[in-house]
Amino acid sequence: MLKILANDGIHPVGKQMLEKAGYQVDTDHIPQAELTQKLNEYDVVVVRSATKIRKELIDQCPNIKVICRAGVGMDNIDVEYARSIGRHVVNTPAASSRSVAELVFAHFLSLSRSLFLANREMPSKGHSDFKTLKKSYSRGIEMKGKTLGVIGLGRIGCETIKIGVGMEMKIIGHDPFVEGRTLTLNLLGKEVKVEIKSATLDELLKTADYISLHVPFLGDALISSSEFNKMKKNAIIVNAARGGVIDEAALKTALEEGTIFAAGLDVFNNEPTPDETLLNHDRISLSPHIGASTLDAQENIWVELAKQIVTILG
């Protein structure tokens, strides 16, 4: 019987599908330091972001046929090396796209209406100082008619655009690898095609009221001081992609100097111990790297993975 190790957990639906296909599925977490001794007992390993599958581990576990990432980014796997020696490496790029896009808009809306601050103050001041709070938080802005800039026109970026279209926003996109995208939206039961052209990064930064990042971290920050200086003073930027895509020191300076209005962060440079000054900043909406962590997305991820494993191994 083929054996699968789901080292960072598994959704019950995925486990049921794999067991129904005839596989043994183990869910007991093996610490990273012990994987070299135990991983070779398995045919498939499935990880999220906690477990790392590097070249040294791959070399010591020749029985592993399939390496799976239950999610999108595969930074924790030496993908090219694994594939170069004949191992299958798969992930689930489509399963959580909508969840991440909706979290981006949760941050946009929270920042537009200062909900993240109101939620901090209402428990302590709502009973005694309601009118003052009402006055403080009555200066929000609507998103309708504003310009949404999406950097990275992959699956998640496109889902973000779809929500923006539904909110009647103007759209500008940027992606150095594509000229544009044609998106299909289902609006009130009718399919609507939307054409998105890829503009330059400078054009997007100068034009957008709201900016969402959907790019990998490639070693250097994409958004730093020079990029912030090109943005509108009312700009709101959200990073639900990868820590490091935004230069955090430059972000703090831009917020403190009023170069931009606010930011939303779901990812950080030093996870799981982010910079405390970011966590306490009154112009930053925060979440603990939960972009793909909805119940719907987790089920979708494991359904997609189970199908891929069965397709590869039979």
C-alpha positions as CSV (number, residue, x, y, z in Angstrom):
1,M,0.0,0.0,0.0
2,L,1.3,3.4,-0.9
3,K,1.9,5.7,2.1
4,I,1.3,9.4,2.4
5,L,2.7,11.7,5.1
6,A,0.6,14.8,5.6
7,N,3.2,16.4,7.9
8,D,1.5,19.8,8.5
9,G,-2.1,18.5,8.9
10,I,-4.8,17.5,6.5
11,H,-8.5,18.4,5.8
12,P,-10.9,15.4,6.5
13,V,-12.3,15.6,3.0
14,G,-8.8,15.1,1.5
15,K,-7.9,12.3,3.9
16,Q,-11.2,10.5,3.0
17,M,-10.5,10.9,-0.7
18,L,-7.0,9.5,-0.5
19,E,-8.0,6.6,1.8
20,K,-10.9,5.8,-0.6
21,A,-8.3,5.6,-3.4
22,G,-6.4,3.0,-1.4
23,Y,-3.6,5.0,0.2
24,Q,-2.5,4.9,3.9
25,V,-2.5,8.5,5.2
26,D,-0.4,9.4,8.3
27,T,-1.0,12.8,9.9
28,D,1.4,12.6,12.9
29,H,3.8,15.5,12.6
30,I,7.4,14.5,12.3
31,P,9.8,17.3,13.5
32,Q,12.1,18.7,10.9
33,A,15.2,17.2,12.6
34,E,13.7,13.7,12.5
35,L,12.6,13.7,8.8
36,T,15.8,12.2,7.5
37,Q,15.2,9.1,9.5
38,K,11.5,8.6,8.9
39,L,10.5,10.2,5.6
40,N,11.9,7.4,3.4
41,E,9.1,5.2,4.7
42,Y,6.7,7.1,2.6
43,D,5.9,7.5,-1.1
44,V,4.3,11.0,-0.9
45,V,4.9,13.9,1.5
46,V,2.5,16.8,1.8
47,V,3.6,20.0,3.6
48,R,2.3,23.5,4.1
49,S,4.8,26.2,5.1
50,A,6.2,24.8,8.3
51,T,8.1,21.7,6.9
52,K,11.0,22.3,4.6
53,I,11.9,19.8,1.9
54,R,15.5,20.7,0.8
55,K,18.0,19.0,-1.5
56,E,19.8,17.2,1.4
57,L,16.5,15.7,2.6
58,I,15.4,14.7,-0.9
59,D,18.7,12.9,-1.5
60,Q,18.3,10.9,1.7
61,C,14.8,9.8,0.8
62,P,14.8,8.1,-2.6
63,N,11.5,6.4,-2.0
64,I,9.6,9.7,-2.1
65,K,7.9,9.9,-5.5
66,V,5.7,13.0,-5.0
67,I,6.2,16.2,-3.0
68,C,3.1,18.3,-2.4
69,R,2.6,21.8,-1.1
70,A,-0.9,22.3,0.3
71,G,-1.0,25.9,-0.9
72,V,0.5,28.2,-3.4
73,G,4.1,29.3,-2.6
74,M,6.8,26.6,-2.7
75,D,9.6,28.6,-1.1
76,N,10.1,25.8,1.4
77,I,10.8,23.1,-1.3
78,D,13.8,22.8,-3.6
79,V,11.5,22.4,-6.5
80,E,13.9,22.6,-9.5
81,Y,16.3,20.1,-7.9
82,A,13.5,17.6,-7.0
83,R,12.1,17.7,-10.5
84,S,15.5,17.4,-12.1
85,I,15.9,13.9,-10.5
86,G,12.5,12.8,-11.5
87,R,10.3,13.6,-8.4
88,H,6.9,15.0,-9.0
89,V,6.3,18.4,-7.2
90,V,2.8,19.8,-7.1
91,N,0.9,22.6,-5.4
92,T,-2.6,24.0,-5.4
93,P,-2.4,27.5,-7.1
94,A,-6.1,27.9,-7.7
95,A,-7.7,26.6,-4.5
96,S,-7.2,29.6,-2.2
97,S,-7.2,32.5,-4.7
98,R,-10.6,33.8,-3.8
99,S,-9.8,33.6,0.0
100,V,-6.7,35.7,-0.4
101,A,-8.5,38.2,-2.7
102,E,-11.3,38.6,-0.2
103,L,-8.9,39.2,2.7
104,V,-7.3,42.0,0.6
105,F,-10.6,43.7,0.4
106,A,-11.3,43.1,4.1
107,H,-8.2,45.2,4.8
108,F,-9.1,47.8,2.2
109,L,-12.5,48.2,3.7
110,S,-11.2,48.2,7.2
111,L,-8.7,50.9,6.4
112,S,-11.2,53.0,4.4
113,R,-13.6,53.2,7.3
114,S,-11.0,52.9,10.2
115,L,-12.7,49.8,11.5
116,F,-9.4,48.3,12.7
117,L,-9.0,51.3,15.0
118,A,-12.6,51.6,16.0
119,N,-12.6,48.0,17.1
120,R,-9.6,48.7,19.4
121,E,-11.3,51.7,21.0
122,M,-15.0,50.8,21.3
123,P,-14.5,48.2,24.1
124,S,-12.7,50.8,26.3
125,K,-14.4,54.0,25.2
126,G,-17.6,53.1,23.5
127,H,-19.7,53.3,26.6
128,S,-18.3,56.5,28.1
129,D,-17.3,58.5,24.9
130,F,-19.5,57.3,22.1
131,K,-20.1,60.7,20.5
132,T,-16.4,61.5,20.4
133,L,-15.6,58.2,18.7
134,K,-18.5,58.7,16.3
135,K,-17.0,62.0,15.3
136,S,-13.5,60.6,15.0
137,Y,-14.6,57.7,12.7
138,S,-17.0,59.6,10.5
139,R,-14.4,60.5,7.9
140,G,-14.3,57.3,5.9
141,I,-14.2,57.0,2.1
142,E,-16.1,54.8,-0.4
143,M,-14.3,52.5,-2.8
144,K,-16.7,52.9,-5.7
145,G,-15.2,54.9,-8.5
146,K,-11.6,54.8,-7.0
147,T,-8.7,53.2,-8.9
148,L,-7.5,49.7,-7.9
149,G,-4.0,48.9,-8.8
150,V,-3.1,45.2,-8.9
151,I,0.6,44.2,-9.1
152,G,0.8,40.7,-10.4
153,L,-1.8,39.3,-12.7
154,G,-1.8,35.7,-11.7
155,R,-4.7,33.8,-10.3
156,I,-5.0,35.8,-7.0
157,G,-4.4,39.1,-8.7
158,C,-7.2,38.3,-11.2
159,E,-9.6,37.3,-8.4
160,T,-8.8,40.6,-6.7
161,I,-9.6,42.5,-9.9
162,K,-12.9,40.6,-10.1
163,I,-14.0,41.9,-6.7
164,G,-12.9,45.4,-7.7
165,V,-15.0,45.3,-10.8
166,G,-18.0,44.2,-8.7
167,M,-17.4,47.2,-6.5
168,E,-17.4,49.5,-9.6
169,M,-13.8,50.5,-9.2
170,K,-11.5,51.6,-12.0
171,I,-8.8,48.9,-12.6
172,I,-5.1,49.2,-13.5
173,G,-2.8,46.2,-13.5
174,H,0.9,45.5,-13.8
175,D,2.7,42.3,-14.6
176,P,6.1,42.3,-16.4
177,F,5.4,38.8,-17.7
178,V,2.0,39.3,-19.4
179,E,0.6,41.9,-21.7
180,G,-2.8,41.7,-20.0
181,R,-5.6,39.3,-19.0
182,T,-9.2,38.7,-20.2
183,L,-11.3,37.9,-17.2
184,T,-14.7,36.2,-17.1
185,L,-17.1,37.4,-14.4
186,N,-20.5,36.0,-13.6
187,L,-22.7,38.9,-12.8
188,L,-26.4,38.1,-12.0
189,G,-26.1,34.9,-14.0
190,K,-24.6,36.5,-17.1
191,E,-21.0,36.1,-18.2
192,V,-19.1,39.4,-18.7
193,K,-15.7,39.7,-20.2
194,V,-13.3,42.2,-18.8
195,E,-10.0,43.2,-20.5
196,I,-7.1,44.2,-18.3
197,K,-4.0,45.7,-20.0
198,S,-0.7,45.5,-18.2
199,A,0.6,49.1,-17.5
200,T,4.0,50.1,-16.3
201,L,4.7,49.9,-12.6
202,D,5.3,53.7,-12.4
203,E,1.9,54.4,-14.1
204,L,0.2,52.1,-11.6
205,L,1.9,53.7,-8.6
206,K,1.0,57.2,-9.7
207,T,-2.6,56.4,-10.6
208,A,-3.9,53.9,-8.0
209,D,-5.9,54.8,-4.8
210,Y,-5.7,51.2,-3.6
211,I,-2.8,48.9,-4.4
212,S,-2.7,45.1,-3.9
213,L,0.5,43.0,-4.2
214,H,0.4,39.5,-5.7
215,V,4.0,38.7,-6.5
216,P,6.7,36.4,-5.0
217,F,9.6,37.6,-2.9
218,L,12.7,37.4,-5.1
219,G,15.3,38.7,-2.6
220,D,14.7,42.4,-2.9
221,A,11.7,44.5,-1.9
222,L,9.6,45.5,-4.8
223,I,8.1,48.5,-2.9
224,S,10.6,50.7,-1.2
225,S,11.1,54.4,-0.7
226,S,11.3,55.4,-4.3
227,E,8.0,53.5,-5.0
228,F,6.2,55.1,-2.0
229,N,7.3,58.5,-3.2
230,K,5.4,57.9,-6.5
231,M,2.1,57.0,-4.8
232,K,-0.8,59.3,-4.0
233,K,-0.9,60.7,-0.5
234,N,-4.3,59.0,-0.1
235,A,-3.0,55.6,-1.3
236,I,-3.7,52.5,0.7
237,I,-1.5,49.4,0.0
238,V,-2.1,45.8,1.1
239,N,0.5,43.0,1.1
240,A,-1.1,39.5,1.3
241,A,1.6,38.0,-0.9
242,R,5.0,37.4,0.8
243,G,7.0,39.1,3.6
244,G,9.8,41.2,2.1
245,V,7.9,42.4,-1.0
246,I,7.4,45.7,0.9
247,D,10.4,47.3,2.6
248,E,9.0,47.6,6.1
249,A,11.3,50.4,7.2
250,A,10.4,52.4,4.2
251,L,6.7,51.7,4.8
252,K,7.0,53.1,8.4
253,T,8.7,56.2,7.1
254,A,6.1,56.7,4.3
255,L,3.3,56.4,6.9
256,E,4.9,58.7,9.4
257,E,5.7,61.3,6.8
258,G,2.3,61.2,5.2
259,T,3.7,60.0,1.9
260,I,0.8,57.4,1.8
261,F,-2.3,57.1,3.8
262,A,-2.4,53.5,5.2
263,A,-1.3,49.9,4.7
264,G,-2.7,46.4,5.4
265,L,-0.3,43.6,6.2
266,D,-1.0,39.8,6.2
267,V,2.6,38.9,5.8
268,F,5.8,40.1,7.5
269,N,9.6,39.9,7.1
270,N,10.3,38.1,10.4
271,E,7.4,35.7,10.8
272,P,6.5,34.5,13.3
273,T,8.0,37.4,15.3
274,P,7.0,40.6,13.3
275,D,8.3,44.0,14.0
276,E,6.3,45.3,17.1
277,T,6.3,48.9,15.8
278,L,4.3,47.6,12.8
279,L,1.9,45.7,15.0
280,N,1.2,48.9,17.0
281,H,1.0,51.4,14.2
282,D,-2.2,53.3,14.0
283,R,-2.3,53.3,10.2
284,I,-1.7,49.6,9.6
285,S,-4.5,47.0,9.5
286,L,-3.1,43.6,10.5
287,S,-3.7,39.8,10.2
288,P,-1.5,36.9,11.0
289,H,-0.8,35.4,7.5
290,I,-4.3,34.0,7.1
291,G,-4.9,34.8,3.4
292,A,-5.5,31.2,2.4
293,S,-6.9,30.1,5.7
294,T,-10.6,29.9,5.2
295,L,-12.6,26.7,5.7
296,D,-13.6,26.8,2.1
297,A,-10.0,27.2,0.8
298,Q,-8.7,24.4,3.0
299,E,-11.2,22.0,1.7
300,N,-10.5,23.1,-1.9
301,I,-6.8,22.7,-1.4
302,W,-7.0,19.1,-0.3
303,V,-9.6,18.1,-2.9
304,E,-7.2,19.5,-5.6
305,L,-4.2,17.8,-4.0
306,A,-5.9,14.4,-3.7
307,K,-6.9,14.5,-7.3
308,Q,-3.3,15.3,-8.4
309,I,-1.9,12.5,-6.3
310,V,-4.3,10.0,-7.7
311,T,-3.6,11.2,-11.2
312,I,0.2,10.7,-10.7
313,L,0.2,7.5,-8.8
314,G,-3.0,5.8,-9.9
